[in-house]
Amino acid sequence: MRRIVLLGMLLGLAGCGYNTWDNLPFTTGTNPNLPAGDSENMRRAMGQEPNVEPLTPEPGDVWPGPIKPPPTLQDLETQSGLPAEPLPPVGSGSPPPANPLNFPTLPSAAPSATLPGQSHVTGQPNTMAPSPAGQTYQTNQGPATSTGGTSSYQTITTPGSPGQSIVVPNGNGTSTIIHPNGTVETVPTPK
């Protein structure tokens, strides 16, 4: 029995490393868990004085020059090479120039007959069917009657103002009217 115990102890000691007995951590030897490094922070953590170079100003002018002014519309027009022709006024009836920047155009499909309520592009039913004209809105300038539009907007002619106003339903029982002079008002939506 003693031989078995002695043999077991010798085998157990054979697994121990040589450095374990003569180089104990945290007492006489080095710490195997100590992080390695030679940085400024590592020197301070070890209690040593770090070598720190003083900050000095960078030589020369490090600031960028003045900001260039943004280009004006005239500068942009001269760079594009297009003649500076004014666009026709809104509502004058003349169409805007066709493709002034020479963008590539898509090939057009062959014309086909469309039925009322269908899109002229796809031939499918319109998702925004025309809304019935003739609804009366009570505005600040008096009653106004809708002249057409879709379920998303309508146009009305208000008394006392030239041109047509746009009516956009808000979905909460009110509609927003945008007048040609830029004024906006909210009125109840007629049923």
C-alpha positions as CSV (number, residue, x, y, z in Angstrom):
1,M,0.0,0.0,0.0
2,R,2.9,2.4,0.8
3,R,4.4,1.8,-2.5
4,I,1.2,2.8,-4.3
5,V,0.9,6.0,-2.3
6,L,4.6,6.8,-2.9
7,L,4.2,6.2,-6.6
8,G,1.1,8.4,-6.7
9,M,2.9,11.2,-5.0
10,L,5.8,11.0,-7.4
11,L,3.5,11.1,-10.4
12,G,1.6,14.0,-8.9
13,L,4.8,16.0,-8.4
14,A,6.0,15.2,-11.9
15,G,3.1,17.3,-13.3
16,C,4.2,20.4,-11.4
17,G,6.4,22.9,-13.3
18,Y,9.9,23.8,-12.2
19,N,9.2,27.6,-12.1
20,T,6.3,27.1,-9.7
21,W,8.4,26.4,-6.7
22,D,11.2,28.9,-7.1
23,N,9.4,31.8,-8.8
24,L,6.2,32.2,-6.8
25,P,3.8,34.9,-8.1
26,F,3.2,38.1,-6.0
27,T,6.1,37.3,-3.6
28,T,9.6,36.7,-4.9
29,G,9.2,36.3,-8.6
30,T,7.4,38.1,-11.5
31,N,3.7,38.3,-11.9
32,P,2.6,36.1,-14.8
33,N,-0.7,38.1,-15.0
34,L,1.1,41.5,-15.3
35,P,0.2,43.2,-18.6
36,A,3.2,43.8,-20.9
37,G,3.8,47.2,-22.3
38,D,5.9,50.4,-22.2
39,S,3.3,53.1,-22.8
40,E,3.0,56.3,-20.8
41,N,-0.1,55.0,-18.9
42,M,1.7,51.7,-18.1
43,R,4.7,53.6,-16.7
44,R,2.4,55.6,-14.4
45,A,0.6,52.4,-13.3
46,M,3.9,50.9,-12.3
47,G,4.9,54.0,-10.3
48,Q,7.6,55.1,-12.8
49,E,8.0,58.6,-14.1
50,P,6.9,58.7,-17.8
51,N,8.8,60.6,-20.5
52,V,6.3,63.2,-21.6
53,E,7.2,65.7,-24.4
54,P,5.6,69.1,-23.9
55,L,3.0,70.3,-26.4
56,T,4.3,72.8,-28.8
57,P,2.4,74.9,-31.4
58,E,2.5,73.6,-35.0
59,P,4.6,75.8,-37.2
60,G,2.9,77.7,-40.0
61,D,-0.7,78.7,-40.6
62,V,-2.9,75.7,-39.8
63,W,-6.3,77.5,-40.4
64,P,-7.9,77.2,-43.9
65,G,-8.3,80.2,-46.0
66,P,-11.6,82.2,-46.3
67,I,-14.7,80.4,-47.4
68,K,-15.5,80.8,-51.1
69,P,-18.9,82.5,-51.7
70,P,-21.6,80.2,-53.0
71,P,-22.3,80.4,-56.7
72,T,-25.1,82.7,-57.8
73,L,-27.8,81.6,-60.2
74,Q,-26.1,83.6,-62.9
75,D,-22.9,81.6,-62.3
76,L,-24.7,78.3,-62.6
77,E,-26.5,79.3,-65.8
78,T,-23.2,80.3,-67.4
79,Q,-21.6,77.0,-66.3
80,S,-24.5,75.0,-67.8
81,G,-24.1,76.5,-71.2
82,L,-27.9,77.1,-71.6
83,P,-29.2,80.4,-72.7
84,A,-30.8,82.4,-69.9
85,E,-34.3,82.4,-71.2
86,P,-37.0,83.1,-68.6
87,L,-39.7,80.5,-68.2
88,P,-43.2,81.6,-69.2
89,P,-45.4,82.9,-66.4
90,V,-47.6,80.4,-64.6
91,G,-51.1,80.2,-66.2
92,S,-50.0,81.9,-69.4
93,G,-51.0,78.8,-71.4
94,S,-47.6,78.3,-73.1
95,P,-45.9,75.0,-72.1
96,P,-42.4,75.0,-70.6
97,P,-39.6,74.2,-72.9
98,A,-39.3,70.5,-73.7
99,N,-36.3,68.8,-72.2
100,P,-34.1,72.0,-71.6
101,L,-31.3,70.0,-70.0
102,N,-31.2,67.3,-72.7
103,F,-32.1,64.5,-70.3
104,P,-32.6,61.1,-72.0
105,T,-36.3,60.5,-72.8
106,L,-38.1,57.2,-72.4
107,P,-39.6,55.6,-75.5
108,S,-43.3,56.4,-75.7
109,A,-45.9,53.6,-75.9
110,A,-48.2,53.4,-78.8
111,P,-51.3,55.5,-78.3
112,S,-54.3,53.5,-77.2
113,A,-57.8,54.4,-76.4
114,T,-58.7,54.7,-72.8
115,L,-62.1,54.6,-71.2
116,P,-63.3,57.2,-68.8
117,G,-61.9,56.5,-65.3
118,Q,-58.8,54.8,-66.6
119,S,-55.3,56.0,-66.6
120,H,-53.9,57.1,-70.0
121,V,-50.5,55.6,-69.1
122,T,-51.4,52.1,-67.9
123,G,-55.0,51.6,-69.0
124,Q,-55.9,50.5,-65.4
125,P,-58.6,52.1,-63.4
126,N,-57.6,55.3,-61.7
127,T,-57.1,55.0,-57.9
128,M,-58.0,58.6,-57.6
129,A,-61.3,58.8,-59.2
130,P,-62.7,62.3,-59.9
131,S,-64.7,63.7,-57.1
132,P,-68.1,65.1,-57.9
133,A,-68.0,68.9,-58.6
134,G,-70.5,71.2,-57.1
135,Q,-69.8,70.9,-53.3
136,T,-70.2,74.1,-51.5
137,Y,-67.6,75.3,-49.0
138,Q,-68.3,78.1,-46.5
139,T,-65.1,80.3,-46.6
140,N,-64.3,83.7,-45.0
141,Q,-65.1,85.4,-48.3
142,G,-68.5,83.7,-48.7
143,P,-69.7,80.3,-50.2
144,A,-67.4,78.7,-52.8
145,T,-68.4,75.9,-55.1
146,S,-66.0,73.1,-56.2
147,T,-65.3,72.9,-59.9
148,G,-63.4,69.6,-60.1
149,G,-60.5,67.6,-58.8
150,T,-60.0,64.2,-57.2
151,S,-60.7,62.6,-53.9
152,S,-57.3,64.0,-52.7
153,Y,-57.9,67.6,-53.7
154,Q,-60.5,69.9,-55.3
155,T,-60.4,73.2,-57.0
156,I,-62.9,76.0,-56.0
157,T,-63.6,79.5,-57.3
158,T,-64.0,81.8,-54.3
159,P,-66.0,85.0,-54.6
160,G,-63.9,88.2,-54.7
161,S,-60.5,86.6,-55.5
162,P,-59.2,86.0,-59.0
163,G,-58.1,82.5,-59.9
164,Q,-58.9,79.1,-58.3
165,S,-58.2,77.9,-54.8
166,I,-57.1,74.4,-53.9
167,V,-59.0,72.4,-51.2
168,V,-57.3,69.5,-49.5
169,P,-59.4,67.3,-47.1
170,N,-57.7,66.8,-43.8
171,G,-59.6,63.6,-42.9
172,N,-61.0,64.9,-39.6
173,G,-64.1,66.6,-40.9
174,T,-62.2,69.8,-42.0
175,S,-60.5,70.9,-45.2
176,T,-57.6,73.3,-45.9
177,I,-58.1,75.9,-48.5
178,I,-55.0,77.4,-50.2
179,H,-55.9,80.6,-52.0
180,P,-54.0,82.1,-55.0
181,N,-52.5,84.9,-52.9
182,G,-51.0,82.4,-50.5
183,T,-53.4,82.7,-47.6
184,V,-54.6,79.4,-46.0
185,E,-57.8,78.7,-44.1
186,T,-59.4,75.7,-42.5
187,V,-63.1,75.1,-43.1
188,P,-65.6,72.3,-42.3
189,T,-65.8,69.7,-45.1
190,P,-69.3,69.5,-46.6
191,K,-71.1,66.2,-46.4
